[in-house]
């Protein structure tokens, strides 16, 4: 499966529209609304303790890492997209 290539602005727009998008292999960008709604279903107690209301978007990885994203100018988002 091919992962769509996004600009930072496109990634933010797509995550807002779809809730969660894959931006690199095993790396997802989620809107705050989506990740907060999904959080109750997570089985790992530590994952349920993240305060996802602190940022409007979040990068998550298949290995459980989370990174807050504050908008299309966020350096972490730009770096992930550049290396995708």
Number of C-alpha atoms within 10 A of each C-alpha: 4 6 11 11 14 18 14 21 12 12 24 25 15 18 21 19 11 12 17 23 20 20 22 19 12 10 20 17 28 26 24 22 15 18 20 16 10 11 16 10 9 10 9 10 8 8 14 15 9 12 10 21 13 12 14 17 27 25 22 19 16 10 8 9 10 17 15 20 23 16 18 17 11 12 13 16 24 18 11 14 17 13 7 13
